Every structure is written in structure tokens, then in C-alpha cells.
Amino acid sequence: MIVSEQCKFLSAELVILLDFNYDENKCIDSVDQLLIDTARFRILFVNALQKPFLCSLLIFIQQCNKTDAQIFRNLSVSIKKRLDDLISSLTIDEIVEQMANGGAGPTYGPAPAIPRLKIKPYQWRTNPNQGLCTSFVSHINQAASFDILDVWKIAFANGLEMRAKWNQFSKQNNYRDNTGINVFAPTVNLLRHPLWGRNKETYGEDPYLAAELARAYVHGISGWNVPNDGSIKVNLLTINPIRQHVVLVGANCKHYAAHSGPENDPVSRLSFEADVPEHDLWMTYFPAFRACMEAGAVGVMCAYSGVNGTPACVNHWLLDTVLRKQWKYPGFVISDEGALQFLISKHHVYSSLQEAALAAVKAGVNIENALPNDVNVYSELLNLTKSGNVTEDELRNLVRPLFLARILEGELNSPEMDPYAHLLPSTVCFCSALINLYFVF
């Protein structure tokens, strides 16, 4: 047993000769005699007047043991066991808070701390090129080079800067927007419409090129030492086949799927419906997303737009049939900013927050990225569980990929196990080896 500071007075050989659940009445009624035998002391409780104190002591010991046996922080066990331990420890209120706070701060972000488990706040909302000292050329220009290695180098340098920035801000307990180690990138939509304002973020119009560069980007920003080995399929639930690895920055593939403009004319991107034959989706729009996920992206962002009559963030075929069942993707799905709110105000497919929340949960959206100027849709999750429309098991399964990402990024490991702890603004921005990366174009 690993004994924490507050429990050091307890011996590792502590034996509690009574098993009970936390119920004050049951505890008092059931305790007639308890022997606590340790290397330091022996206490025999026989006086009924001491029973309330005894219950408090038992509860304290139980909490100490629970805290000290945090399997989710144990690097020697499998990721699955770590997740099982953590998710089973969360209350439903805590789960809802995590799922409802992936949006703009300070209203809907960062995801709050869980003090009793010593889990810190977490900022999901960080955009690319939010490092410390460099603004690289846009993705469309990188694509024009057809240079896979340079795309990997740029992403790796960007990841180092972002991790250094996170180290700096998190030590100050500052978790504001664009300071995290989860990045809303790469944009792997294809350039299909000249009026789309996000064209510069894409890797062009060719499905094969976009897929290869997306893979290189994810390998780079995640810190993998393989620019573009397509034979390596990174399974997020196992150890990297090359080396044990802590993800440098978690990549999110966006905007899933068939989201390529127009911007606002003749119809808004917030409510646009793309009618795309399934064959075209598989041959044209899906390859880059699949490559992005297989490269090790920890998350996927569902788009504002709809596909074949259903908004992307409530599209069962996209999020469940393809993503989960066919691709076996274990990462999380996060909504584009305000996408769940726009189900009501732009798509007009639901009339209430509760209807929209239920649809998003059933489709498989793990976390809402909400706009701060309106009520977030996932504020209704508790009401949905109370009404029986959503089960507690469903919520536990949905929050699981969120903590998978945080485990992969080492965010739940002890500080001394952090391979990136040395990264600081001074060591990144003025490192000669990194400066060479900044001049690849």
C-alpha cells in the first residue's frame, strides 16, 4: 500500500477486522468491538460511547486506503485497468461536470478539478499555432510542398511549444483557453469550395495527400518518432509498438465529416447540409479522417454541418456505425464550438435543450464545446439521468475516452514521471535544434 502524507501514521500492515459501507447508522449499530492492530499501536474499542469516534476513524482509514490505492495513477497496470479504477470512482455529478465543460472559458471551461481524487482542471479548448514563439505557415502552404517530413517537423515543434506553454501556465494554476495540451487540429476536411473561410487550414483537395499529411501532423504533435510510417496503427489502448510513449499534445481530427464550406453564402456553415453518396464519403471524405485517427489522435470534432439530412453531432451513422463499430475508434468526440446549441437555433431539429442533449448522448458525443453566450446543452444531463432517459452506465462510458486522453498525455501521472517537465519557454524558444525546425520553409 502506498501511504499518502495524511495517512503515514498508519502501518502498511494495518488490519481492519470489520467491513462496512459508509452508512453512519449501520456503522454504529454493527460495531461492538474492533481491533486495530498495527506495528505502532493496539486499540481495543469496547465502550459504546466511543463508537461515533470509531466510525469517524474507520471512515478516515477507508478514505486513506482508497486515496492511496489509486490504480489510475499506477503506470505498471494496463490503461484499461487505470480507466476502470478512475471511472468507477467518479460520481455522476462529477461526470456531468467533465462532459459539460469543454467549451469557451471561463463560462464552460476548463473542465473542473476533482479535489478528492487530486485531479486538476483540464483545458480542452486550444487551437493550433498557439505555441510560445512561432507562427508557422498555414497547412495549405505546407501541403503545396508535398513534404511529409517537414509537416512532421513543424507539428513536432508546435507540440514542444504548446507543452512548454502548458507547463508554464499549469504551474501557475492558470487553465485559460489556448493553454492546454489538447489541440483542435488537424483540419482534415478537403478544399472543396473556394468561398470557405477555413481553406487555408486544410491540406488541399486530394484525399490521399490530405491523409498522408494528417498522419504526419498527428505523429509530430503527439511526439511520435515516426513521421509517416503508415504500417504503424497506433492503438490508443496499448503501448506504442516502438517505445513506451507519453503523448506530447493530443490531436483532434476536425471537422467530421464532409464539412468544406460554403462559409455564409448561399447558406450558413452552421446549418449547411451536405448530400453526399456513401461511396463518395468513403472514397473522398473519409480517408484523411481515418488516417488521422489511426495515427493516434485522441479525439475527433464533429462538425456544424449535416450529412445526408442529419447534423453531424447527432448523426448515428457517422459517430457510431462508422467511427465506433467499423473503425473501432476509442478516442472522444467533441462538438465544434456551439454545435450542440445550434441544433436548436440553426438546424431547428430540436425545440429544447433536453431533446438536443438526449440526441447527442445517444449518438456518442463525449463532451460539449459550448459558446459562452448561451446555455449549454449538456447542462441537461443530470435531468436526463433522473428521468431515466440516460443511464449512469451510459454517462460512465461517455466520460471514459476523456480520461483516456488525459492518461495518454501523462496528465494524471506523478510529476516526477513527466518526460516533458523540463520544457519551458526559455528551453524551447531559444534552443538551436528547434530553431532549425523553424526554417524548414
C-alpha positions as CSV (number, residue, x, y, z in Angstrom):
1,M,0.0,0.0,0.0
2,I,1.3,3.4,-0.9
3,V,0.7,5.7,2.1
4,S,0.0,9.3,1.5
5,E,1.2,12.2,3.7
6,Q,-2.0,12.4,5.7
7,C,-2.0,8.6,6.4
8,K,1.6,8.0,7.2
9,F,0.8,7.2,10.8
10,L,-0.9,4.1,9.6
11,S,1.2,0.9,9.2
12,A,1.2,-0.9,5.9
13,E,0.3,-4.0,7.9
14,L,-2.9,-2.4,9.1
15,V,-5.7,-4.9,9.5
16,I,-9.3,-3.8,9.9
17,L,-11.4,-6.6,11.3
18,L,-14.7,-5.1,10.1
19,D,-16.0,-4.5,6.6
20,F,-18.8,-1.9,6.3
21,N,-20.3,0.6,3.9
22,Y,-20.4,4.3,4.6
23,D,-23.6,4.5,6.5
24,E,-23.5,6.1,9.9
25,N,-26.4,4.3,11.4
26,K,-25.3,0.9,10.1
27,C,-21.8,1.6,11.4
28,I,-22.9,2.5,14.9
29,D,-25.3,-0.4,15.1
30,S,-22.8,-3.0,13.9
31,V,-19.7,-2.1,15.9
32,D,-19.4,-4.0,19.2
33,Q,-15.7,-4.4,19.2
34,L,-13.0,-3.6,16.8
35,L,-9.3,-4.5,17.0
36,I,-6.9,-2.3,15.0
37,D,-3.5,-4.0,15.2
38,T,-0.5,-2.1,13.8
39,A,3.2,-2.1,14.4
40,R,2.7,1.2,16.4
41,F,-0.3,0.7,18.5
42,R,-3.1,-1.5,19.6
43,I,-6.5,-0.1,20.4
44,L,-9.4,-2.0,21.8
45,F,-12.8,-0.2,21.5
46,V,-15.4,-1.7,23.8
47,N,-17.1,1.4,25.2
48,A,-20.3,2.3,23.4
49,L,-19.6,6.0,24.0
50,Q,-16.6,5.7,21.7
51,K,-18.5,4.3,18.8
52,P,-19.1,7.6,17.0
53,F,-15.4,8.3,17.1
54,L,-14.7,4.8,16.0
55,C,-16.9,5.3,12.9
56,S,-15.1,8.5,12.1
57,L,-11.7,6.7,12.4
58,L,-12.9,3.9,10.2
59,I,-14.2,6.3,7.5
60,F,-10.9,8.1,7.6
61,I,-8.9,4.9,7.2
62,Q,-11.1,3.8,4.4
63,Q,-10.7,7.1,2.6
64,C,-6.9,7.0,3.1
65,N,-6.8,3.5,1.7
66,K,-8.9,4.5,-1.3
67,T,-6.8,7.5,-2.0
68,D,-3.5,5.6,-1.6
69,A,-4.6,2.8,-3.8
70,Q,-5.3,5.0,-6.8
71,I,-4.8,2.4,-9.5
72,F,-5.5,5.1,-12.2
73,R,-2.1,6.6,-11.3
74,N,-0.2,3.3,-11.4
75,L,1.9,3.1,-14.6
76,S,2.6,-0.6,-14.1
77,V,-1.0,-1.6,-14.8
78,S,-2.8,-1.6,-18.1
79,I,-4.6,1.5,-19.4
80,K,-7.9,-0.3,-19.2
81,K,-7.4,-1.1,-15.5
82,R,-6.4,2.5,-14.8
83,L,-9.5,3.7,-16.6
84,D,-11.8,1.2,-14.8
85,D,-10.5,2.4,-11.5
86,L,-10.9,6.1,-12.2
87,I,-14.3,5.9,-13.9
88,S,-15.7,3.8,-11.1
89,S,-14.5,6.4,-8.6
90,L,-16.4,9.3,-10.2
91,T,-19.9,10.5,-9.0
92,I,-22.5,11.3,-11.6
93,D,-22.3,15.0,-10.8
94,E,-18.5,14.9,-11.4
95,I,-19.0,13.1,-14.7
96,V,-21.6,15.6,-15.9
97,E,-19.2,18.5,-15.0
98,Q,-16.5,16.9,-17.1
99,M,-18.8,16.3,-20.1
100,A,-20.3,19.8,-20.0
101,N,-17.2,21.9,-19.8
102,G,-15.2,21.5,-23.0
103,G,-16.1,25.0,-24.2
104,A,-15.1,28.6,-24.0
105,G,-13.8,29.8,-20.7
106,P,-14.5,30.9,-18.1
107,T,-18.2,30.1,-18.7
108,Y,-17.8,26.5,-20.0
109,G,-14.2,25.8,-19.4
110,P,-11.9,24.4,-18.2
111,A,-13.2,21.1,-17.1
112,P,-13.2,21.5,-13.3
113,A,-10.9,19.9,-10.8
114,I,-11.9,16.8,-8.7
115,P,-10.1,17.7,-5.5
116,R,-10.9,14.5,-3.6
117,L,-9.1,12.5,-6.3
118,K,-6.4,15.2,-6.7
119,I,-7.3,15.7,-10.3
120,K,-6.6,19.2,-11.6
121,P,-8.6,21.3,-14.0
122,Y,-8.1,20.5,-17.7
123,Q,-8.4,22.8,-20.7
124,W,-9.7,21.1,-23.8
125,R,-10.0,24.2,-25.9
126,T,-6.7,25.0,-27.5
127,N,-6.3,25.9,-31.2
128,P,-3.3,25.2,-33.4
129,N,-0.4,27.7,-33.7
130,Q,-0.9,28.7,-30.1
131,G,2.6,28.0,-29.0
132,L,5.1,30.4,-27.5
133,C,7.2,31.9,-30.1
134,T,6.5,30.7,-33.7
135,S,3.7,31.1,-36.2
136,F,4.3,28.6,-38.9
137,V,3.0,28.8,-42.5
138,S,-0.6,27.6,-43.0
139,H,-1.4,24.0,-43.8
140,I,-2.4,24.7,-47.3
141,N,1.1,26.0,-48.0
142,Q,2.6,23.0,-46.3
143,A,0.5,20.8,-48.5
144,A,1.9,22.6,-51.6
145,S,5.4,21.4,-50.6
146,F,4.3,17.7,-50.7
147,D,7.0,17.3,-47.9
148,I,5.8,14.8,-45.3
149,L,8.9,15.1,-43.2
150,D,8.7,18.9,-42.9
151,V,5.0,18.7,-41.9
152,W,6.1,16.3,-39.2
153,K,8.9,18.7,-38.1
154,I,6.5,21.7,-37.9
155,A,4.0,19.7,-35.9
156,F,6.6,18.4,-33.5
157,A,8.0,21.9,-32.9
158,N,4.5,23.2,-32.4
159,G,3.9,20.4,-29.9
160,L,7.0,21.3,-27.9
161,E,6.0,24.9,-27.7
162,M,2.5,24.0,-26.6
163,R,3.7,21.6,-23.9
164,A,6.1,24.2,-22.6
165,K,3.3,26.8,-22.5
166,W,1.1,24.3,-20.6
167,N,4.0,23.6,-18.2
168,Q,4.3,27.3,-17.5
169,F,0.6,28.1,-17.1
170,S,-0.5,25.0,-15.2
171,K,2.2,25.6,-12.6
172,Q,0.5,28.9,-12.0
173,N,-2.9,27.2,-11.8
174,N,-3.9,29.0,-14.9
175,Y,-6.1,26.9,-17.3
176,R,-7.5,29.5,-19.6
177,D,-8.2,29.0,-23.3
178,N,-5.3,28.1,-25.6
179,T,-3.0,27.0,-22.8
180,G,-3.8,23.3,-22.9
181,I,-2.2,20.1,-24.3
182,N,-5.3,19.1,-26.3
183,V,-5.3,20.8,-29.7
184,F,-8.2,21.2,-32.1
185,A,-6.2,20.1,-35.1
186,P,-5.5,19.0,-37.8
187,T,-8.2,20.2,-40.1
188,V,-8.5,17.3,-42.5
189,N,-11.5,18.5,-44.4
190,L,-10.9,18.8,-48.1
191,L,-10.7,22.1,-50.0
192,R,-14.0,21.8,-52.0
193,H,-15.5,25.3,-52.1
194,P,-13.5,28.4,-52.9
195,L,-15.6,30.6,-50.6
196,W,-14.9,28.6,-47.4
197,G,-13.0,30.7,-45.0
198,R,-11.1,27.8,-43.5
199,N,-9.5,26.6,-46.7
200,K,-6.0,27.7,-45.5
201,E,-6.3,25.2,-42.6
202,T,-6.7,22.3,-44.9
203,Y,-4.2,20.1,-46.7
204,G,-5.8,20.7,-50.1
205,E,-8.2,18.9,-52.3
206,D,-6.6,15.5,-52.7
207,P,-7.8,12.7,-50.4
208,Y,-4.5,10.8,-50.5
209,L,-2.3,13.8,-49.9
210,A,-4.5,15.1,-47.1
211,A,-4.4,11.6,-45.4
212,E,-0.6,11.3,-45.6
213,L,0.0,14.8,-44.2
214,A,-2.7,14.4,-41.5
215,R,-0.8,11.3,-40.3
216,A,2.5,13.2,-40.3
217,Y,0.9,16.0,-38.3
218,V,-0.5,13.7,-35.7
219,H,2.7,11.8,-35.3
220,G,4.6,15.1,-34.9
221,I,2.4,16.9,-32.5
222,S,1.9,13.7,-30.4
223,G,5.7,13.3,-30.2
224,W,5.9,10.0,-32.1
225,N,9.3,9.5,-33.6
226,V,7.9,8.2,-36.9
227,P,7.0,10.9,-39.5
228,N,4.7,8.8,-41.7
229,D,5.0,5.1,-41.3
230,G,1.6,4.1,-42.5
231,S,2.1,0.5,-41.4
232,I,2.0,1.6,-37.7
233,K,-1.5,1.8,-36.5
234,V,-1.4,3.4,-33.1
235,N,-3.9,1.7,-30.7
236,L,-4.6,4.2,-28.0
237,L,-5.3,1.4,-25.5
238,T,-1.9,-0.4,-25.8
239,I,1.7,0.6,-25.5
240,N,3.2,2.1,-28.6
241,P,4.9,-0.7,-30.7
242,I,8.0,1.4,-31.0
243,R,8.5,2.7,-27.4
244,Q,6.6,3.5,-24.3
245,H,5.3,6.9,-25.0
246,V,3.6,9.9,-23.3
247,V,1.7,11.9,-25.9
248,L,3.2,15.4,-26.3
249,V,0.0,17.1,-27.3
250,G,-3.3,15.3,-28.1
251,A,-4.5,15.9,-31.6
252,N,-8.2,16.2,-32.6
253,C,-9.3,15.4,-36.2
254,K,-11.8,18.0,-37.4
255,H,-14.4,18.7,-38.7
256,Y,-16.0,15.3,-39.1
257,A,-17.2,15.0,-41.8
258,A,-17.9,16.4,-45.3
259,H,-17.6,19.9,-43.9
260,S,-15.9,22.1,-46.5
261,G,-17.9,25.3,-46.9
262,P,-19.5,27.4,-48.0
263,E,-19.0,29.9,-45.2
264,N,-22.2,32.1,-45.2
265,D,-23.4,32.3,-48.8
266,P,-25.7,30.9,-50.0
267,V,-26.2,29.2,-46.7
268,S,-24.5,29.4,-43.3
269,R,-21.9,26.8,-42.4
270,L,-23.7,26.5,-39.1
271,S,-26.7,24.8,-40.8
272,F,-25.4,23.6,-44.1
273,E,-26.5,20.1,-45.2
274,A,-24.1,18.1,-47.4
275,D,-25.8,15.5,-49.6
276,V,-23.0,13.0,-50.3
277,P,-23.4,9.5,-51.7
278,E,-21.9,6.9,-49.3
279,H,-19.4,5.8,-52.0
280,D,-18.1,9.4,-52.2
281,L,-17.8,9.6,-48.4
282,W,-15.6,6.5,-48.3
283,M,-13.5,7.4,-51.3
284,T,-13.2,11.2,-50.9
285,Y,-14.1,12.5,-47.4
286,F,-13.2,9.6,-45.0
287,P,-9.6,8.7,-45.9
288,A,-8.0,11.7,-44.2
289,F,-10.1,11.2,-41.1
290,R,-9.3,7.6,-40.8
291,A,-5.5,8.2,-41.3
292,C,-5.7,10.9,-38.7
293,M,-7.3,8.6,-36.1
294,E,-5.1,5.7,-36.9
295,A,-2.0,7.9,-36.4
296,G,-3.0,8.3,-32.7
297,A,-5.3,11.3,-32.5
298,V,-7.0,11.3,-29.1
299,G,-10.2,13.0,-30.3
300,V,-12.5,13.9,-33.2
301,M,-14.5,17.1,-33.5
302,C,-18.0,16.7,-35.1
303,A,-18.9,19.4,-37.5
304,Y,-21.5,22.2,-37.5
305,S,-22.9,20.9,-40.8
306,G,-25.1,17.9,-41.5
307,V,-24.6,14.9,-43.7
308,N,-27.5,13.5,-45.7
309,G,-30.2,15.1,-43.6
310,T,-28.8,14.7,-40.1
311,P,-26.5,17.2,-38.3
312,A,-23.0,15.7,-37.8
313,C,-23.1,15.8,-34.0
314,V,-26.3,13.7,-33.7
315,N,-25.5,11.5,-36.8
316,H,-25.6,7.9,-35.5
317,W,-24.2,6.6,-38.8
318,L,-21.2,8.9,-38.7
319,L,-20.4,8.7,-34.9
320,D,-21.5,5.2,-34.1
321,T,-21.7,3.0,-37.2
322,V,-18.5,4.3,-38.9
323,L,-16.5,5.7,-36.0
324,R,-17.1,3.2,-33.3
325,K,-18.2,0.0,-34.9
326,Q,-16.3,0.0,-38.2
327,W,-13.1,1.9,-37.3
328,K,-13.1,0.8,-33.6
329,Y,-12.1,4.3,-32.6
330,P,-11.6,4.5,-28.8
331,G,-11.0,8.3,-28.6
332,F,-13.5,11.0,-27.7
333,V,-15.9,13.0,-29.8
334,I,-16.2,16.7,-29.0
335,S,-18.6,19.1,-30.6
336,D,-17.5,22.1,-32.6
337,E,-18.0,25.3,-30.7
338,G,-21.7,25.8,-30.2
339,A,-22.6,22.9,-32.5
340,L,-25.0,21.3,-29.9
341,Q,-26.6,24.7,-29.2
342,F,-27.0,25.2,-33.0
343,L,-29.1,22.0,-33.2
344,I,-31.9,24.2,-31.8
345,S,-31.1,27.7,-33.1
346,K,-29.7,26.9,-36.6
347,H,-30.7,23.4,-37.7
348,H,-34.1,23.7,-35.9
349,V,-34.2,19.9,-35.4
350,Y,-34.9,20.1,-31.7
351,S,-37.0,22.5,-29.6
352,S,-35.4,22.1,-26.2
353,L,-32.0,21.6,-24.6
354,Q,-33.1,18.3,-23.2
355,E,-34.1,16.9,-26.6
356,A,-30.7,18.0,-28.1
357,A,-28.8,16.6,-25.2
358,L,-30.5,13.3,-25.4
359,A,-29.8,13.0,-29.1
360,A,-26.1,13.9,-28.7
361,V,-25.6,11.4,-25.9
362,K,-27.3,8.6,-27.9
363,A,-25.2,9.5,-30.9
364,G,-22.0,9.4,-28.9
365,V,-20.8,12.9,-28.2
366,N,-18.5,12.7,-25.2
367,I,-18.1,16.4,-24.4
368,E,-19.7,19.6,-25.3
369,N,-17.7,22.6,-26.6
370,A,-20.3,25.3,-25.9
371,L,-20.5,29.0,-26.7
372,P,-20.4,31.2,-23.6
373,N,-23.3,33.4,-24.5
374,D,-26.0,30.8,-24.3
375,V,-27.0,27.9,-22.0
376,N,-25.0,24.7,-22.8
377,V,-26.9,21.7,-23.9
378,Y,-25.2,19.2,-21.6
379,S,-26.5,21.2,-18.6
380,E,-29.5,18.8,-19.0
381,L,-27.5,15.6,-18.5
382,L,-28.4,15.3,-14.8
383,N,-32.1,15.8,-15.6
384,L,-31.9,13.1,-18.3
385,T,-30.4,10.6,-15.8
386,K,-33.1,11.5,-13.2
387,S,-35.8,10.9,-15.7
388,G,-34.3,7.6,-16.7
389,N,-33.7,8.6,-20.4
390,V,-30.0,8.3,-19.9
391,T,-28.4,5.7,-17.6
392,E,-25.5,6.2,-15.3
393,D,-23.6,3.5,-17.2
394,E,-24.1,5.4,-20.5
395,L,-22.5,8.5,-18.9
396,R,-19.6,6.5,-17.5
397,N,-18.9,5.0,-20.9
398,L,-19.1,8.5,-22.4
399,V,-16.7,10.1,-20.0
400,R,-14.2,7.3,-20.3
401,P,-12.5,8.5,-23.6
402,L,-11.9,11.9,-22.0
403,F,-9.8,10.4,-19.2
404,L,-8.2,8.1,-21.7
405,A,-6.7,11.2,-23.4
406,R,-5.5,12.6,-20.2
407,I,-3.9,9.3,-19.2
408,L,-2.1,9.1,-22.6
409,E,-0.8,12.7,-22.2
410,G,0.6,11.8,-18.8
411,E,-1.6,14.4,-17.1
412,L,-2.6,12.0,-14.3
413,N,0.9,10.7,-13.7
414,S,3.0,11.9,-10.8
415,P,5.2,15.0,-11.8
416,E,8.4,13.0,-11.5
417,M,7.2,10.7,-14.2
418,D,6.7,13.6,-16.7
419,P,9.2,13.3,-19.6
420,Y,8.3,16.8,-20.7
421,A,8.7,18.6,-17.3
422,H,11.9,20.3,-18.5
423,L,10.2,22.0,-21.4
424,L,9.9,25.7,-20.5
425,P,9.7,28.9,-22.7
426,S,13.4,29.5,-22.3
427,T,14.4,26.0,-23.3
428,V,12.1,25.8,-26.3
429,C,12.1,29.2,-28.0
430,F,15.9,29.6,-27.9
431,C,17.0,26.0,-28.4
432,S,19.3,25.9,-31.5
433,A,18.0,22.4,-32.6
434,L,14.4,23.8,-32.6
435,I,15.4,27.0,-34.3
436,N,16.5,24.9,-37.2
437,L,13.0,23.4,-37.4
438,Y,11.5,26.9,-37.7
439,F,13.2,27.4,-41.1
440,V,12.1,24.4,-43.0
441,F,10.2,26.6,-45.4
